[in-house]
């Protein structure tokens, strides 16, 4: 697996989560709920990728 694309996804997922948290007051309620759910899913998958990378670090 290419670590560059994994790192870019992790940064993008956490950035999206931060933007949703910082801009929650200026978003419509329906849009806010949808973006929050997508952000949670992306951040959970990013954590999975981090843990997977640690477990497969020595195997090459």
DSSP file (Angstrom, degrees, kcal/mol; ACC not computed):
  #  RESIDUE AA STRUCTURE BP1 BP2  ACC     N-H-->O    O-->H-N    N-H-->O    O-->H-N    TCO  KAPPA ALPHA  PHI   PSI    X-CA   Y-CA   Z-CA
    1    1 A X              0   0    0      0, 0.0     2,-0.5     0, 0.0     3,-0.0   0.000 360.0 360.0 360.0 138.6    0.0    0.0    0.0
    2    2 A X     >  -     0   0    0      1,-0.2     4,-1.3     2,-0.0     3,-0.2  -0.617 360.0-157.8 -76.2 118.3    1.3    3.5   -0.9
    3    3 A X  H  > S+     0   0    0     -2,-0.5     4,-2.5     1,-0.2     5,-0.2   0.772  86.1  65.0 -71.0 -22.6    1.9    5.4    2.3
    4    4 A X  H  > S+     0   0    0      1,-0.2     4,-2.3     2,-0.2    -1,-0.2   0.938 103.7  44.1 -65.4 -46.1    1.6    8.8    0.5
    5    5 A X  H  > S+     0   0    0      1,-0.2     4,-2.2     2,-0.2    -1,-0.2   0.858 113.2  52.9 -67.6 -33.4   -2.0    8.4   -0.4
    6    6 A X  H  X S+     0   0    0     -4,-1.3     4,-2.4     2,-0.2    -2,-0.2   0.927 110.1  47.2 -65.5 -44.7   -2.8    7.0    3.1
    7    7 A X  H  X S+     0   0    0     -4,-2.5     4,-2.4     1,-0.2    -2,-0.2   0.901 111.5  51.0 -64.1 -41.3   -1.1   10.1    4.8
    8    8 A X  H  X S+     0   0    0     -4,-2.3     4,-2.4     1,-0.2    -1,-0.2   0.907 111.0  48.7 -63.4 -41.6   -3.0   12.5    2.5
    9    9 A X  H  X S+     0   0    0     -4,-2.2     4,-2.7     2,-0.2    -2,-0.2   0.914 110.7  50.6 -64.4 -42.2   -6.3   10.8    3.3
   10   10 A X  H  X S+     0   0    0     -4,-2.4     4,-2.2     2,-0.2     5,-0.2   0.924 112.5  46.1 -62.6 -44.5   -5.6   10.9    7.0
   11   11 A X  H  X S+     0   0    0     -4,-2.4     4,-2.1     1,-0.2    -1,-0.2   0.914 114.1  48.6 -63.8 -42.6   -4.8   14.6    6.9
   12   12 A X  H  X S+     0   0    0     -4,-2.4     4,-2.5    -5,-0.2    -2,-0.2   0.894 110.6  51.0 -65.9 -39.6   -7.9   15.4    4.7
   13   13 A X  H  X S+     0   0    0     -4,-2.7     4,-2.0     1,-0.2    30,-0.2   0.932 113.3  43.6 -65.0 -45.8  -10.2   13.4    7.1
   14   14 A X  H  X S+     0   0    0     -4,-2.2     4,-2.1     2,-0.2    -1,-0.2   0.849 112.9  53.2 -69.5 -32.5   -9.0   15.2   10.2
   15   15 A X  H  X S+     0   0    0     -4,-2.1     4,-2.6    -5,-0.2    -2,-0.2   0.915 107.9  50.4 -66.3 -42.6   -9.1   18.6    8.3
   16   16 A X  H  X S+     0   0    0     -4,-2.5     4,-2.4     1,-0.2    -2,-0.2   0.918 110.6  50.2 -61.1 -42.6  -12.7   18.0    7.3
   17   17 A X  H  X S+     0   0    0     -4,-2.0     4,-2.0     1,-0.2    -1,-0.2   0.904 111.2  48.3 -61.6 -41.7  -13.6   17.1   10.9
   18   18 A X  H  X S+     0   0    0     -4,-2.1     4,-2.7     2,-0.2    -2,-0.2   0.896 111.2  50.1 -66.0 -40.2  -11.9   20.3   12.2
   19   19 A X  H  X S+     0   0    0     -4,-2.6     4,-2.4     2,-0.2    -2,-0.2   0.911 110.0  50.2 -65.6 -41.6  -13.7   22.4    9.6
   20   20 A X  H  < S+     0   0    0     -4,-2.4    -1,-0.2     1,-0.2    -2,-0.2   0.901 113.4  46.2 -63.7 -39.7  -17.1   21.0   10.5
   21   21 A X  H >< S+     0   0    0     -4,-2.0     3,-0.8    -5,-0.2    -2,-0.2   0.920 115.9  44.5 -68.4 -43.0  -16.4   21.6   14.1
   22   22 A X  H 3< S+     0   0    0     -4,-2.7     3,-0.3     1,-0.2    -2,-0.2   0.827 120.6  38.9 -72.6 -31.0  -15.2   25.2   13.6
   23   23 A X  T >< S+     0   0    0     -4,-2.4     3,-0.9    -5,-0.2     4,-0.4   0.134  78.3 113.9-105.5  20.1  -18.0   26.2   11.1
   24   24 A X  G X  S+     0   0    0     -3,-0.8     3,-0.6     1,-0.2    -1,-0.2   0.778  73.5  56.8 -65.7 -26.0  -20.9   24.4   12.7
   25   25 A X  G 3  S+     0   0    0     -3,-0.3    -1,-0.2     1,-0.2    -2,-0.1   0.776 106.9  48.0 -76.0 -25.1  -22.7   27.7   13.6
   26   26 A X  G <  S+     0   0    0     -3,-0.9     2,-0.3     2,-0.1    -1,-0.2   0.357  96.0  89.7 -99.0   6.6  -22.7   28.9   10.0
   27   27 A X  S <  S-     0   0    0     -3,-0.6     2,-0.1    -4,-0.4    -7,-0.0  -0.726  83.2-105.5-102.5 152.9  -24.1   25.7    8.4
   28   28 A X     >  -     0   0    0     -2,-0.3     4,-2.7     1,-0.1     5,-0.2  -0.448  34.5-116.4 -68.3 149.0  -27.7   24.7    7.8
   29   29 A X  H  > S+     0   0    0      1,-0.2     4,-2.1     2,-0.2     5,-0.2   0.885 113.0  47.6 -58.6 -42.4  -28.9   22.0   10.3
   30   30 A X  H  > S+     0   0    0      1,-0.2     4,-1.8     2,-0.2    -1,-0.2   0.905 115.5  44.8 -66.0 -40.4  -29.5   19.3    7.6
   31   31 A X  H  > S+     0   0    0      2,-0.2     4,-2.6     1,-0.2     5,-0.2   0.869 111.1  54.5 -69.4 -37.3  -26.1   20.0    6.0
   32   32 A X  H  X S+     0   0    0     -4,-2.7     4,-2.1     2,-0.2    -2,-0.2   0.904 108.5  48.2 -63.7 -42.4  -24.4   20.0    9.3
   33   33 A X  H  X S+     0   0    0     -4,-2.1     4,-2.1    -5,-0.2    -1,-0.2   0.915 113.1  47.5 -66.2 -43.1  -25.8   16.6   10.3
   34   34 A X  H  X S+     0   0    0     -4,-1.8     4,-2.3     1,-0.2    -2,-0.2   0.928 113.7  46.4 -64.4 -46.0  -24.8   15.0    7.0
   35   35 A X  H  X S+     0   0    0     -4,-2.6     4,-2.5     1,-0.2    -1,-0.2   0.859 110.7  53.9 -65.3 -34.8  -21.3   16.5    7.0
   36   36 A X  H  X S+     0   0    0     -4,-2.1     4,-2.3    -5,-0.2    -1,-0.2   0.917 109.4  47.4 -65.7 -42.0  -20.8   15.4   10.6
   37   37 A X  H  X S+     0   0    0     -4,-2.1     4,-2.1     2,-0.2    -2,-0.2   0.909 113.6  47.6 -65.7 -41.8  -21.8   11.8    9.8
   38   38 A X  H  X S+     0   0    0     -4,-2.3     4,-2.6     2,-0.2    -2,-0.2   0.909 111.6  51.2 -64.2 -42.0  -19.4   11.7    6.8
   39   39 A X  H  X S+     0   0    0     -4,-2.5     4,-2.7     1,-0.2     5,-0.2   0.905 108.8  50.7 -62.7 -41.9  -16.6   13.2    8.9
   40   40 A X  H  X S+     0   0    0     -4,-2.3     4,-2.4     2,-0.2    -1,-0.2   0.916 111.6  48.2 -62.0 -42.7  -17.1   10.6   11.6
   41   41 A X  H  X S+     0   0    0     -4,-2.1     4,-2.2     2,-0.2    -2,-0.2   0.922 113.5  46.8 -64.4 -43.9  -16.9    7.8    9.0
   42   42 A X  H  X S+     0   0    0     -4,-2.6     4,-2.2     2,-0.2    -2,-0.2   0.906 113.5  48.0 -65.0 -41.8  -13.8    9.3    7.4
   43   43 A X  H  X S+     0   0    0     -4,-2.7     4,-2.3     2,-0.2    -1,-0.2   0.886 110.8  51.3 -68.3 -38.4  -12.1    9.8   10.8
   44   44 A X  H  X S+     0   0    0     -4,-2.4     4,-2.0    -5,-0.2    -1,-0.2   0.916 111.7  47.1 -63.2 -42.1  -12.9    6.3   11.9
   45   45 A X  H  X S+     0   0    0     -4,-2.2     4,-2.3     2,-0.2    -2,-0.2   0.861 109.4  54.5 -67.5 -34.5  -11.5    4.9    8.7
   46   46 A X  H  X S+     0   0    0     -4,-2.2     4,-2.1     2,-0.2    -2,-0.2   0.907 107.7  49.5 -64.8 -41.1   -8.4    7.1    9.1
   47   47 A X  H  X S+     0   0    0     -4,-2.3     4,-2.5     2,-0.2    -2,-0.2   0.898 109.3  52.5 -62.7 -39.7   -7.9    5.6   12.6
   48   48 A X  H  X S+     0   0    0     -4,-2.0     4,-2.8     1,-0.2    -2,-0.2   0.915 109.0  49.7 -60.7 -42.8   -8.2    2.1   11.1
   49   49 A X  H  X S+     0   0    0     -4,-2.3     4,-2.2     2,-0.2    -2,-0.2   0.878 110.0  50.9 -64.9 -37.1   -5.6    2.9    8.5
   50   50 A X  H  X S+     0   0    0     -4,-2.1     4,-1.8     2,-0.2    -2,-0.2   0.939 113.3  44.2 -64.9 -46.4   -3.2    4.2   11.2
   51   51 A X  H  X S+     0   0    0     -4,-2.5     4,-2.1     1,-0.2    -2,-0.2   0.906 113.3  51.5 -65.1 -41.4   -3.6    1.0   13.3
   52   52 A X  H  X S+     0   0    0     -4,-2.8     4,-1.9     1,-0.2    -1,-0.2   0.884 108.0  52.5 -62.1 -39.3   -3.3   -1.2   10.2
   53   53 A X  H  < S+     0   0    0     -4,-2.2    -1,-0.2     1,-0.2    -2,-0.2   0.880 109.3  49.5 -65.2 -37.8   -0.1    0.6    9.3
   54   54 A X  H >< S+     0   0    0     -4,-1.8     3,-0.9     1,-0.2     4,-0.3   0.887 111.2  48.8 -68.0 -38.2    1.3    0.0   12.7
   55   55 A X  H 3< S+     0   0    0     -4,-2.1     3,-0.3     1,-0.2    -2,-0.2   0.837 117.4  40.5 -70.9 -31.7    0.5   -3.7   12.6
   56   56 A X  T 3< S+     0   0    0     -4,-1.9    -1,-0.2    -5,-0.2    -2,-0.2   0.166  83.6 107.2-101.3  18.5    2.0   -4.2    9.1
   57   57 A X  S <  S+     0   0    0     -3,-0.9    -1,-0.2     1,-0.2    -2,-0.1   0.896  84.0  38.5 -65.2 -41.3    5.0   -2.0    9.7
   58   58 A X  S    S+     0   0    0     -3,-0.3     2,-0.6    -4,-0.3    -1,-0.2   0.726  97.7  87.2 -84.4 -21.5    7.5   -4.9   10.0
   59   59 A X              0   0    0     -4,-0.2    -3,-0.0     1,-0.2    -4,-0.0  -0.681 360.0 360.0 -85.1 120.8    6.1   -7.1    7.2
   60   60 A X              0   0    0     -2,-0.6    -1,-0.2     0, 0.0    -2,-0.0   0.356 360.0 360.0-138.7 360.0    7.4   -6.2    3.8
